[in-house]
Amino acid sequence: MLCLSLSLILPILVAVFLASHNQNNRLNLMNMVFGSVETPPPDFGSGQMFDQIAGRYDMINRVLALRMDISWRQQMTGHIQELLRERDENTPSSTSSWKVLDMATGTADVALQLAQDLPPSTTILGLDPSNKMLAVGRQKVSAAGLENRITLQEADARDLSNYSSDTYDAATMSFGIRNVPDPRQIALCEIHRLLKPGGILGILEFSKPDDSHGVLGVLARWFIVHVVPVVGGLLSGAPREYLHLQNSIQDFPAPEEFRKLLQELQCPGYFDMEPVRHLNFGSVQLYIGRAVKPAAAPAKTTNEDEQQPDDRQQDVKKDPVLPPIKSSVGDDS
């Protein structure tokens, strides 16, 4: 598969390099290869957009990522499993019958990985706005014989009102949050609401590598910004959709900025975030955090002489029985 990927990509690299110095040249190259390509708007990444590429989505992902996307998902699901087990060890009343929410589930790659990595009693709900992506996902779930553990439903991350609060032990989202229109806090707060107190959040997302990742980071940045739109457009027959991919990566917040957004959410509550994990020479980030929810109000007392707690003590607090999140920083590529 690696040889196939390279044979598809390498003939295009020289042409892309010659056109990669500015946005106008990239658009000219796209127009030369595909005819007239209209620049997609920032909110183009909807369910309808993914309906157009659903049939070839998995194949294109494997080619463009050189199959490394599999290891990225495994790192996320494996770390979530570790944190859930730590939580259960410190909470005697907990069981391993976990419920996991997979947002932007698409063709169910993450949902299937979760089912493989987590205990058999775990159930997974995958949500996505694209009917056709979900149709492909349901075929894969059925082929794996996991219909009793994985349920896929159509939903918009900005409105999860049909789903109950404090229900899920963990939530994942892979390469989907940048397609959610601003303000993204709406979707993030909906996910936060559905998580149990202390529930684990895992997000995988692309970014443009900075110079701190060295020469390989520069190459990864060039590949994402200039090669992916052309190769993705050729393989999918949908160049506008893959031009949106490149544009959405350009417009997405830098890793530390996005981590700060999660850490400073006011839902009420926020996510207690680990340091960002940089994968694939800085082109992919893994964000891991824990849902912190407002402390429950104290029970009323009939003793009028008992001093009432100061209002400041009702501020957001972490559950004291939960272990602290481990710090682990580094390039796991």
C-alpha positions as CSV (number, residue, x, y, z in Angstrom):
1,M,0.0,0.0,0.0
2,L,2.9,2.4,0.7
3,C,4.3,1.8,-2.7
4,L,0.9,2.3,-4.3
5,S,0.5,5.6,-2.3
6,L,3.9,6.9,-3.4
7,S,3.4,5.9,-7.0
8,L,0.1,7.9,-7.1
9,I,1.6,10.9,-5.3
10,L,5.2,11.3,-6.6
11,P,4.3,12.2,-10.3
12,I,2.4,15.1,-9.0
13,L,4.9,16.5,-6.5
14,V,7.0,18.5,-9.0
15,A,4.0,20.3,-10.5
16,V,2.7,21.0,-7.1
17,F,6.0,22.4,-5.9
18,L,6.2,24.8,-8.8
19,A,2.7,26.1,-7.9
20,S,3.1,26.1,-4.1
21,H,4.5,29.6,-3.4
22,N,1.2,31.4,-3.0
23,Q,-2.5,30.8,-2.8
24,N,-3.1,32.1,-6.4
25,N,-0.7,29.7,-7.9
26,R,-2.3,26.8,-6.0
27,L,-5.7,27.8,-7.3
28,N,-4.2,28.1,-10.8
29,L,-2.9,24.6,-10.5
30,M,-6.2,23.3,-9.3
31,N,-7.9,25.0,-12.2
32,M,-5.4,23.6,-14.6
33,V,-5.9,20.1,-13.4
34,F,-9.7,20.1,-12.8
35,G,-11.0,23.1,-14.8
36,S,-12.6,25.9,-12.9
37,V,-12.6,25.3,-9.1
38,E,-14.5,27.7,-7.0
39,T,-13.0,28.6,-3.6
40,P,-15.2,26.9,-1.0
41,P,-16.6,29.0,1.8
42,P,-15.3,28.5,5.4
43,D,-18.5,26.6,6.4
44,F,-18.3,24.2,3.5
45,G,-17.5,21.2,5.6
46,S,-21.1,20.1,6.1
47,G,-22.7,16.7,5.9
48,Q,-23.6,17.4,2.3
49,M,-19.9,17.9,1.4
50,F,-19.0,14.6,2.9
51,D,-21.9,12.9,1.1
52,Q,-20.0,13.7,-2.2
53,I,-16.8,11.8,-1.2
54,A,-18.2,9.1,1.1
55,G,-17.7,6.2,-1.4
56,R,-13.9,6.8,-1.7
57,Y,-13.3,8.4,1.6
58,D,-11.5,5.5,3.3
59,M,-9.3,4.7,0.3
60,I,-8.2,8.3,-0.1
61,N,-7.5,8.6,3.6
62,R,-5.2,5.6,3.5
63,V,-3.4,6.9,0.5
64,L,-2.9,10.5,1.7
65,A,-1.9,9.4,5.2
66,L,0.2,6.4,4.0
67,R,-1.9,4.4,6.4
68,M,-0.5,6.2,9.4
69,D,-4.0,7.4,10.3
70,I,-4.6,3.9,11.8
71,S,-1.8,4.4,14.4
72,W,-3.1,7.9,15.2
73,R,-6.5,6.4,16.1
74,Q,-4.9,3.6,18.1
75,Q,-2.9,6.1,20.2
76,M,-6.1,8.0,21.0
77,T,-8.2,5.0,21.9
78,G,-5.4,3.3,23.8
79,H,-4.8,6.4,26.0
80,I,-8.6,6.8,26.6
81,Q,-8.7,3.2,27.8
82,E,-5.8,3.8,30.2
83,L,-7.5,6.9,31.7
84,L,-10.9,5.1,32.1
85,R,-9.2,2.2,33.9
86,E,-7.4,4.6,36.2
87,R,-10.7,6.3,37.0
88,D,-12.4,2.9,37.8
89,E,-9.5,1.9,40.1
90,N,-10.0,5.1,42.1
91,T,-13.8,4.9,42.1
92,P,-14.9,1.6,43.6
93,S,-18.5,2.0,42.5
94,S,-17.5,2.2,38.8
95,T,-17.8,-0.7,36.4
96,S,-16.2,-1.3,33.0
97,S,-19.5,-1.2,31.2
98,W,-18.4,2.0,29.5
99,K,-20.4,4.2,27.1
100,V,-18.4,6.1,24.5
101,L,-19.6,8.9,22.2
102,D,-17.8,9.2,18.8
103,M,-18.5,12.5,17.2
104,A,-18.0,13.0,13.4
105,T,-17.9,9.2,13.3
106,G,-18.0,9.2,9.5
107,T,-17.4,5.7,8.2
108,A,-16.9,4.5,11.8
109,D,-13.2,4.0,11.8
110,V,-12.8,5.3,15.3
111,A,-16.0,3.5,16.5
112,L,-14.6,0.2,15.3
113,Q,-11.2,0.9,16.9
114,L,-12.9,1.7,20.2
115,A,-14.8,-1.6,20.0
116,Q,-11.6,-3.4,19.3
117,D,-9.6,-1.8,22.1
118,L,-12.2,-1.4,24.9
119,P,-13.8,-4.2,26.9
120,P,-16.6,-6.2,25.2
121,S,-19.2,-4.6,27.6
122,T,-18.4,-1.2,26.1
123,T,-21.1,0.4,23.8
124,I,-20.4,3.1,21.3
125,L,-22.7,5.7,19.8
126,G,-21.4,7.3,16.6
127,L,-22.9,10.6,15.4
128,D,-22.3,12.3,12.0
129,P,-24.2,14.8,9.8
130,S,-23.5,12.8,6.6
131,N,-26.0,10.1,5.7
132,K,-23.8,8.6,3.1
133,M,-20.8,8.4,5.3
134,L,-22.9,6.7,7.9
135,A,-24.2,4.2,5.3
136,V,-20.6,3.1,4.6
137,G,-20.0,3.0,8.4
138,R,-23.0,0.7,9.0
139,Q,-21.7,-1.7,6.3
140,K,-18.4,-1.9,8.1
141,V,-20.0,-2.4,11.5
142,S,-22.2,-5.1,10.1
143,A,-19.2,-6.8,8.4
144,A,-17.4,-6.8,11.8
145,G,-20.5,-8.3,13.6
146,L,-20.6,-5.4,16.0
147,E,-24.2,-4.1,15.6
148,N,-24.9,-4.9,19.2
149,R,-22.1,-2.6,20.4
150,I,-22.0,0.2,17.8
151,T,-24.9,2.4,16.9
152,L,-24.6,5.1,14.2
153,Q,-27.0,8.0,14.0
154,E,-27.3,11.2,12.1
155,A,-26.8,14.4,14.2
156,D,-25.3,17.8,14.2
157,A,-22.6,18.4,16.9
158,R,-24.1,21.8,17.6
159,D,-27.4,20.4,18.6
160,L,-27.4,17.2,20.7
161,S,-30.6,18.0,22.6
162,N,-32.0,14.6,21.9
163,Y,-29.2,13.0,24.0
164,S,-29.1,13.0,27.8
165,S,-26.6,14.8,29.9
166,D,-24.0,13.1,32.0
167,T,-24.3,9.8,30.1
168,Y,-20.9,9.0,28.4
169,D,-17.7,7.9,30.0
170,A,-15.6,9.2,27.1
171,A,-16.1,11.1,23.8
172,T,-13.9,11.1,20.7
173,M,-13.7,13.3,17.6
174,S,-11.3,12.7,14.8
175,F,-10.6,15.3,12.1
176,G,-14.0,16.8,12.5
177,I,-13.9,19.7,14.9
178,R,-12.3,22.0,12.3
179,N,-15.4,21.5,10.1
180,V,-17.7,22.7,12.8
181,P,-18.5,26.4,12.0
182,D,-17.5,29.0,14.6
183,P,-18.3,29.4,17.4
184,R,-17.0,25.9,17.9
185,Q,-17.7,26.3,21.6
186,I,-21.3,25.4,21.0
187,A,-20.4,21.9,19.8
188,L,-17.7,21.5,22.5
189,C,-20.1,22.4,25.2
190,E,-22.7,20.0,23.9
191,I,-20.0,17.2,24.1
192,H,-19.1,18.4,27.6
193,R,-22.8,18.2,28.6
194,L,-23.1,14.6,27.5
195,L,-20.0,13.5,29.3
196,K,-20.2,12.3,32.9
197,P,-18.2,14.3,35.4
198,G,-14.6,13.3,34.9
199,G,-15.5,11.8,31.4
200,I,-12.5,11.7,29.0
201,L,-12.3,13.7,25.8
202,G,-10.1,12.7,22.9
203,I,-9.7,14.8,19.8
204,L,-7.5,14.2,16.8
205,E,-7.0,17.1,14.4
206,F,-4.7,18.4,11.7
207,S,-2.7,21.6,12.0
208,K,0.1,23.3,10.0
209,P,3.4,22.2,11.5
210,D,5.6,25.0,12.7
211,D,9.4,25.2,12.4
212,S,10.0,23.6,15.8
213,H,9.5,20.2,14.1
214,G,12.5,20.6,11.9
215,V,12.9,19.7,8.3
216,L,10.4,16.8,8.5
217,G,7.9,19.3,9.9
218,V,8.5,21.6,7.0
219,L,7.9,18.7,4.5
220,A,4.8,17.7,6.3
221,R,3.5,21.2,6.2
222,W,4.2,21.5,2.5
223,F,2.5,18.1,1.9
224,I,-0.7,19.0,3.7
225,V,-1.0,22.5,2.3
226,H,0.0,21.8,-1.3
227,V,-0.2,18.1,-2.1
228,V,-3.3,17.0,-0.3
229,P,-5.8,19.2,-2.3
230,V,-4.5,18.1,-5.7
231,V,-4.1,14.3,-4.9
232,G,-7.4,14.2,-3.0
233,G,-9.2,16.0,-5.8
234,L,-7.8,13.6,-8.4
235,L,-8.6,10.5,-6.4
236,S,-12.1,11.6,-5.4
237,G,-13.2,13.5,-8.4
238,A,-14.2,16.3,-6.0
239,P,-11.5,18.9,-6.0
240,R,-13.5,21.6,-4.2
241,E,-14.0,19.3,-1.2
242,Y,-10.3,18.7,-0.9
243,L,-9.5,22.4,-1.4
244,H,-11.7,22.9,1.6
245,L,-9.6,20.4,3.6
246,Q,-6.5,22.5,3.0
247,N,-8.2,25.8,3.7
248,S,-9.8,24.4,6.9
249,I,-6.4,23.4,8.2
250,Q,-5.0,26.8,7.4
251,D,-7.8,28.5,9.3
252,F,-7.8,26.2,12.4
253,P,-6.3,27.5,15.6
254,A,-2.8,26.6,16.5
255,P,-2.5,23.6,18.8
256,E,-1.8,25.6,22.0
257,E,-4.6,28.1,21.2
258,F,-7.1,25.2,20.7
259,R,-6.0,23.6,23.9
260,K,-6.5,26.9,25.7
261,L,-10.0,27.1,24.2
262,L,-10.9,23.7,25.7
263,Q,-9.3,24.6,29.0
264,E,-11.2,27.9,29.3
265,L,-14.7,26.8,28.1
266,Q,-17.6,28.0,30.2
267,C,-20.3,25.5,29.5
268,P,-20.6,25.6,32.7
269,G,-17.5,23.7,33.2
270,Y,-14.5,23.1,31.1
271,F,-11.9,20.4,30.1
272,D,-8.9,19.8,32.3
273,M,-6.4,19.3,29.4
274,E,-3.2,17.3,29.1
275,P,-0.3,18.8,27.2
276,V,-0.8,18.5,23.5
277,R,0.7,15.4,21.8
278,H,2.2,16.1,18.4
279,L,2.1,13.3,15.9
280,N,3.4,12.9,12.4
281,F,6.0,15.7,12.7
282,G,3.5,18.2,14.0
283,S,0.8,17.8,11.3
284,V,-1.5,16.0,13.6
285,Q,-2.4,16.7,17.3
286,L,-3.9,14.6,19.9
287,Y,-5.9,16.5,22.6
288,I,-6.8,14.6,25.7
289,G,-8.8,16.1,28.6
290,R,-11.3,15.4,31.4
291,A,-14.7,17.0,31.8
292,V,-14.8,19.2,34.8
293,K,-18.4,20.1,35.9
294,P,-19.8,22.5,38.5
295,A,-19.8,21.2,42.0
296,A,-23.2,20.1,43.3
297,A,-25.0,22.5,45.5
298,P,-24.8,21.6,49.2
299,A,-27.8,20.1,50.9
300,K,-30.0,22.5,52.8
301,T,-29.7,22.5,56.6
302,T,-32.3,23.1,59.2
303,N,-29.8,24.5,61.7
304,E,-30.2,28.3,61.3
305,D,-27.0,28.8,63.3
306,E,-24.9,26.8,60.9
307,Q,-22.8,29.1,58.6
308,Q,-23.7,28.8,55.0
309,P,-20.8,28.1,52.6
310,D,-19.3,31.1,50.8
311,D,-20.6,31.4,47.2
312,R,-17.1,31.2,45.9
313,Q,-16.9,27.6,47.1
314,Q,-19.6,26.7,44.6
315,D,-17.3,27.4,41.7
316,V,-16.2,24.6,39.3
317,K,-14.2,22.0,41.0
318,K,-12.6,18.7,40.0
319,D,-14.0,15.5,41.5
320,P,-11.6,14.7,44.3
321,V,-11.7,11.0,43.8
322,L,-10.3,11.2,40.3
323,P,-6.6,10.7,39.7
324,P,-4.7,13.7,38.2
325,I,-4.1,13.5,34.4
326,K,-0.6,12.4,33.6
327,S,1.6,14.8,31.7
328,S,3.1,13.4,28.6
329,V,4.5,15.7,26.0
330,G,6.4,14.9,22.9
331,D,6.4,14.1,19.2
332,D,5.0,10.5,19.0
333,S,5.5,10.3,15.3
